Amino acid sequence: MVHRVWNFLSEYSLLLVIGAILALVWANLDPEGYHHVVEYVLAENVWVGHAHVDAAGHVHRTLTVHYLINDVLMAFFFAIAGKEVWEAVILKSGSLRGRKAMTPLIATAGGMLGPVAVYLGLAAMMGSTTYQAVAHGWAIPTATDIAFSYLVGRMVFGAGHPAVRFLLLLAIADDAAGLVILAVFYPTGTLAPMWLLVALAAAFAVYILANWLPRRLDRGDPARPASIWVRRRLGPWPYALAGAVSWYAFQEAGIHPALGLLPIIPAIPHADSDVGLFAEAERHRVDMLNRIEHGLKTPVEVILFLFGLANAGVEFSAIGDATWLVMAGLLVGKPSGIWLMGWIAARPLRLGLPEGMRSVDLFVLGCVAAIGFTVSLFVATVAFRVTPGAAPEILAHQQAVQDAAKMGALFSFSAAAISLIAGRLARVRRMS
């Protein structure tokens, strides 16, 4: 019984929700104690952590609990998301290849442009002061939480409805675009692009030594002794070492280090076909890429719990302009954008919709995709980063805007109820 409950909690990322709820309760009952624990300093003047400049102009790094969770441990979460994107793009049967993916991809563009237009448009209407305070958070409402959207999508449409697969394709593409946005638009410090060459060198080296070379040595030998030796004796450790180098290079490059494992993913041996996200068959894959994902699944669920605990601790008094802008972007901009661009792709461009899916289902699907939660919460933390060592009034302002934006990401869960109501009004026929 306990094992089944754990599987349910982990599969649908409810551990993240539990962490977020605990953080909300803790922050509202004892805000000082909550922030003391989250920002607790683990080490000073080390090679990993928040960078800050002292009075002499020297750069130091401080490792806090918050940095450890958001910048180090969350790299494993983004690695799993990156793995799904990589397989969907590179494999011959990948879900983001060919004509079948065109309508979801175009709908994804609408699901990102719509929220940005609503967020920035409403912010501009509120006046220049508000616009300047919140404009940097334009990417927060572009996110779609794959796990929770998938769960709600199954509740609204049923597991067998073509809209559920359409939703997964859209969410994967959304994740891919989100990773690019984080890397390009939200640097963590002064950019030093040369460090990216170190990350690429690590990926290239591990690909040659642990992937290409053993296969080269095994040419013509069906027993594949070199490949088997590398797999059994070394296992995932060469990729772990390369990942550590790549992560450090991202930190030094000024790009968010949580993305630091992504360059290593293409270097890892993968399956020949894509069975799809959340597919039961994927559990039985034995290629190195899937073995690594299987090994990371439970740790990542615990990491998501810690992420919710470290980031969702917002006092209810923090609700502000950014809260409503994030919610409007997600709850209005995303469904509207997905429906409009999806309709354009399906009708004027004649790319069509999956058999059994109606145009009105696009809007309902857009409501489901409006659950931003995990990635929206992450982007809110990055977009409105609190500057260590800043003047108290600046710190207070940064914290207030960040907390207000986080509250909008948390409130995006209301999209679940809206989706169920929209499904009823649109007379969605559930398919088991």
C-alpha positions in Angstrom: 0.0 0.0 0.0 2.8 2.4 1.0 4.6 1.6 -2.3 1.5 2.4 -4.4 1.0 5.7 -2.6 4.6 6.7 -3.1 4.3 5.8 -6.9 1.2 8.0 -7.2 2.8 10.9 -5.3 6.0 10.7 -7.4 4.4 10.1 -10.8 2.2 13.2 -10.6 4.7 15.4 -8.7 2.4 15.9 -5.8 5.5 16.0 -3.6 6.1 19.4 -5.2 2.7 20.5 -4.1 3.2 19.3 -0.6 6.5 21.2 -0.4 4.8 24.3 -1.7 1.9 24.1 0.8 4.3 23.6 3.7 6.3 26.6 2.5 3.1 28.8 2.3 2.1 27.7 5.8 5.5 28.2 7.3 6.2 31.6 5.6 2.9 32.9 6.8 3.2 31.6 10.4 6.9 32.3 10.9 8.3 34.4 7.9 11.6 35.2 9.7 12.3 31.5 10.5 11.4 30.4 7.0 13.7 32.9 5.3 16.5 32.2 7.8 16.4 28.5 6.8 16.1 29.0 3.1 18.9 31.6 2.9 21.1 29.8 5.4 24.7 30.1 4.5 26.4 26.7 4.0 29.8 27.9 2.9 31.6 31.2 2.2 34.3 31.9 -0.4 33.9 28.6 -2.2 33.9 27.7 -5.9 30.1 27.4 -6.1 27.3 29.8 -5.0 26.0 33.3 -5.4 28.6 35.7 -6.7 29.1 39.0 -5.0 31.7 41.7 -5.0 33.3 42.9 -1.8 34.5 46.4 -1.1 37.9 45.7 -2.6 36.4 44.6 -5.9 37.0 40.9 -5.4 34.4 38.3 -6.5 33.3 35.8 -3.8 30.8 33.1 -3.9 28.4 32.2 -1.1 26.7 28.8 -1.0 23.2 29.0 0.5 20.5 26.4 0.9 18.5 28.3 -1.8 21.4 28.2 -4.2 22.0 24.5 -3.6 18.4 23.7 -4.4 17.7 26.1 -7.3 21.0 26.2 -9.1 22.6 22.8 -8.3 19.9 20.2 -7.6 17.3 21.6 -10.1 19.9 20.8 -12.8 18.7 17.2 -12.6 15.1 18.2 -13.1 16.0 20.2 -16.3 18.2 17.3 -17.4 15.1 15.0 -17.4 13.1 17.7 -19.3 15.9 18.1 -21.7 16.1 14.4 -22.3 12.4 14.2 -23.3 12.9 17.2 -25.7 16.1 15.6 -27.2 14.4 12.3 -27.9 11.3 14.0 -29.3 13.5 15.9 -31.8 16.4 13.5 -32.7 14.7 10.1 -33.0 13.1 9.1 -36.2 9.8 8.4 -34.5 10.2 11.5 -32.3 7.0 13.3 -31.5 8.3 16.7 -32.5 9.4 15.6 -36.0 7.4 15.7 -39.2 4.1 17.1 -40.3 2.2 15.6 -37.3 4.0 18.0 -35.0 3.4 21.2 -36.9 0.0 22.1 -35.5 1.1 21.5 -31.8 4.3 23.5 -32.5 2.4 26.4 -34.0 -0.1 26.3 -31.1 2.9 26.3 -28.7 4.1 29.6 -30.3 0.6 31.0 -29.6 0.8 29.7 -26.1 4.0 31.7 -25.5 3.2 34.9 -27.5 -0.3 35.2 -26.0 0.8 35.3 -22.4 3.6 37.7 -23.2 1.3 40.1 -25.1 -1.3 40.0 -22.2 1.3 40.4 -19.5 3.2 43.3 -21.1 0.0 44.9 -22.5 -1.7 45.0 -19.1 1.5 46.2 -17.5 1.8 49.1 -19.9 -1.8 50.0 -19.2 -1.0 50.2 -15.5 1.5 52.9 -16.1 5.2 53.3 -16.7 6.2 52.8 -13.0 4.4 49.4 -12.9 5.7 48.4 -16.4 9.3 49.1 -15.4 8.9 47.2 -12.2 7.5 44.0 -13.7 8.5 44.0 -17.4 11.5 41.7 -16.8 9.1 38.9 -15.7 7.5 38.6 -19.2 8.5 35.0 -19.5 6.9 33.8 -16.3 3.4 33.1 -17.8 4.9 31.3 -20.9 5.5 28.1 -19.0 3.5 24.9 -18.9 3.9 22.4 -16.1 4.0 19.0 -17.9 3.2 16.7 -15.0 0.2 18.7 -13.7 -1.1 19.6 -17.1 -1.0 15.9 -18.0 -2.9 14.9 -14.9 -5.6 17.6 -15.4 -5.7 16.8 -19.2 -6.5 13.2 -18.4 -9.3 14.3 -16.0 -10.8 16.6 -18.6 -10.4 14.6 -21.8 -9.8 11.0 -20.6 -6.6 9.1 -21.2 -7.5 8.0 -24.7 -8.5 11.4 -26.1 -6.2 12.8 -28.9 -6.1 16.1 -27.1 -4.0 14.5 -24.4 -1.2 13.6 -26.8 -1.5 17.0 -28.4 -1.1 18.6 -25.0 2.1 16.5 -24.3 3.6 17.6 -27.7 2.8 21.2 -26.8 4.2 20.9 -23.3 7.5 19.3 -24.6 7.9 22.1 -27.2 7.0 24.7 -24.5 9.8 23.2 -22.3 12.3 23.4 -25.1 11.5 27.1 -25.8 11.5 27.8 -22.0 15.1 26.4 -21.7 16.2 28.7 -24.5 14.5 31.7 -22.9 16.2 31.0 -19.6 19.6 30.7 -21.2 19.3 33.7 -23.5 17.2 36.3 -21.6 18.0 35.5 -17.9 21.8 35.4 -17.4 22.9 35.1 -13.7 25.8 37.5 -14.0 28.3 39.0 -16.4 28.3 36.8 -19.5 31.6 35.0 -20.2 30.7 33.0 -23.4 34.2 31.4 -23.6 33.3 29.2 -20.7 30.6 27.6 -22.9 33.5 26.1 -24.9 34.5 24.2 -21.8 31.0 22.7 -21.5 31.0 21.8 -25.2 34.5 20.3 -24.8 33.3 18.2 -21.9 30.3 16.9 -23.9 32.5 16.2 -26.9 35.2 14.4 -24.9 32.7 12.1 -23.1 30.9 11.3 -26.4 34.2 10.3 -28.0 35.6 8.3 -25.1 32.5 6.6 -23.7 30.2 6.4 -26.7 31.9 6.7 -30.1 35.2 5.0 -29.4 33.8 1.8 -27.9 31.4 1.4 -30.8 34.3 2.0 -33.2 36.4 -0.7 -31.5 33.5 -3.1 -31.7 33.0 -2.7 -35.5 32.4 -6.2 -37.0 32.2 -7.9 -33.6 28.6 -8.8 -32.6 29.7 -9.5 -29.0 30.5 -5.8 -28.6 33.2 -6.3 -25.9 34.4 -2.7 -25.7 30.9 -1.2 -25.4 29.9 -3.8 -22.8 33.0 -3.2 -20.8 32.4 0.6 -20.7 28.8 0.1 -19.8 29.4 -2.4 -17.0 32.6 -1.0 -15.5 32.1 2.7 -15.9 28.3 3.0 -16.1 27.0 6.6 -16.0 30.1 8.0 -14.2 31.9 9.4 -17.3 28.7 11.4 -18.0 28.4 12.5 -14.4 32.0 13.8 -14.5 31.3 15.6 -17.8 28.1 17.0 -16.3 29.9 18.4 -13.3 32.4 20.2 -15.6 29.6 21.5 -17.8 27.6 22.7 -14.8 30.6 24.6 -13.5 31.2 26.1 -16.9 27.6 27.4 -17.1 28.0 29.0 -13.7 31.2 30.8 -14.7 29.7 31.7 -18.1 26.9 33.7 -16.3 24.2 31.4 -17.7 21.8 29.8 -15.2 23.7 26.7 -14.0 20.5 24.7 -13.6 20.8 24.3 -17.4 24.4 23.1 -17.1 23.7 19.4 -17.7 21.9 19.9 -21.1 25.0 19.8 -23.3 25.8 16.3 -22.0 22.5 14.8 -23.0 23.3 14.4 -26.7 26.5 12.6 -25.8 24.8 9.8 -24.0 23.8 6.6 -25.9 20.0 6.7 -26.5 17.3 4.4 -27.8 16.5 4.1 -31.5 12.8 5.1 -31.1 10.6 7.4 -29.0 7.7 5.7 -27.2 6.4 9.1 -25.8 6.4 11.0 -22.6 4.9 9.1 -19.6 4.7 5.9 -21.7 4.8 2.7 -19.7 7.2 1.1 -22.2 9.9 3.7 -21.4 10.3 2.1 -18.0 11.7 -1.0 -19.7 14.3 0.8 -21.9 17.9 -0.2 -21.0 19.9 2.3 -23.1 22.2 4.5 -21.0 20.1 7.7 -21.4 17.0 5.9 -20.1 18.9 4.1 -17.4 20.2 7.5 -16.1 16.6 8.9 -16.2 15.3 5.9 -14.3 18.0 6.4 -11.6 17.2 10.1 -11.3 13.4 9.8 -11.1 13.1 9.4 -7.3 15.8 11.9 -6.4 14.3 14.4 -8.7 10.9 14.0 -7.0 12.5 14.7 -3.7 14.3 17.7 -5.3 11.0 19.0 -6.5 9.7 18.8 -2.9 12.7 20.8 -1.7 12.2 23.3 -4.6 8.6 23.9 -3.6 9.6 24.3 0.0 12.4 26.7 -0.8 10.5 28.8 -3.4 6.8 28.9 -2.6 7.1 30.5 0.9 5.3 33.7 0.1 3.2 35.7 2.5 -0.3 36.4 1.4 0.2 40.1 1.9 2.7 39.9 -1.0 -0.1 39.8 -3.6 0.5 42.7 -6.0 0.5 43.8 -9.6 2.8 41.1 -10.7 0.5 38.5 -9.2 -2.5 39.5 -11.4 -0.3 40.0 -14.5 1.1 36.5 -14.2 -2.3 35.1 -13.7 -3.8 37.1 -16.6 -0.9 35.9 -18.9 -1.5 32.3 -18.0 -5.3 32.1 -17.6 -6.2 34.5 -20.5 -3.2 34.8 -22.8 -2.2 31.1 -23.0 -5.7 29.6 -23.8 -6.4 32.5 -26.3 -2.9 32.1 -27.9 -3.1 28.3 -28.2 -6.7 28.5 -29.6 -5.9 31.2 -32.2 -2.6 29.8 -33.5 -3.8 26.3 -33.3 -6.9 27.2 -35.4 -4.7 29.1 -37.9 -2.5 26.0 -38.3 -5.5 23.6 -38.5 -7.7 25.6 -40.8 -6.1 28.3 -43.0 -2.8 26.5 -43.2 -4.6 23.1 -43.6 -2.3 21.2 -41.3 -5.4 19.7 -39.5 -6.1 18.5 -36.0 -5.8 14.9 -34.8 -8.8 12.7 -35.6 -11.4 13.1 -32.9 -10.3 16.5 -31.8 -12.4 19.7 -32.4 -11.4 23.3 -32.7 -13.2 24.1 -29.4 -11.0 21.4 -27.7 -8.0 23.7 -28.5 -9.3 26.3 -26.1 -10.0 23.8 -23.4 -6.5 22.3 -23.9 -5.2 25.9 -23.6 -6.9 26.2 -20.2 -5.2 23.0 -19.1 -1.8 24.3 -20.4 -2.2 27.4 -18.3 -1.0 25.5 -15.2 2.5 27.1 -15.1 3.5 26.2 -11.5 7.0 24.5 -11.5 8.7 26.4 -14.4 6.8 29.6 -13.7 7.9 29.5 -10.1 11.5 28.9 -11.3 11.4 31.8 -13.8 9.9 34.1 -11.3 12.8 33.5 -9.0 15.3 34.1 -11.8 13.5 37.1 -13.4 13.2 39.0 -10.2 16.4 37.8 -8.6 17.2 39.4 -5.2 20.7 41.0 -5.2 22.8 39.9 -2.2 24.4 42.9 -0.5 22.1 45.5 -2.0 20.7 48.4 -0.1 17.8 47.4 2.3 15.2 49.4 0.3 16.3 47.8 -2.9 16.3 44.3 -1.4 12.8 45.0 0.0 11.5 46.1 -3.4 13.1 43.1 -5.2 11.7 40.7 -2.7 8.2 42.2 -2.9 8.1 42.0 -6.7 9.5 38.4 -6.7 7.0 37.3 -4.1 4.1 38.8 -5.9 5.1 37.0 -9.2 5.5 33.7 -7.3 2.0 34.1 -5.9 0.8 34.4 -9.5 2.6 31.2 -10.4 1.0 29.4 -7.4 -2.4 30.7 -8.3 -2.1 29.2 -11.8 -3.4 26.0 -10.2 -6.8 27.6 -10.5 -6.5 26.7 -14.2 -7.3 23.1 -13.2 -10.8 24.1 -12.0 -11.3 26.4 -15.0 -10.3 23.5 -17.3 -12.9 21.2 -15.8 -15.6 23.9 -16.2 -14.5 24.7 -19.7 -14.6 21.0 -20.6 -18.2 20.7 -19.4 -19.3 23.9 -21.2 -17.6 22.7 -24.4 -19.2 19.2 -24.0 -15.9 17.4 -24.2 -16.4 13.7 -24.7 -14.1 11.9 -22.4 -12.3 8.9 -24.0 -10.9 6.2 -21.7 
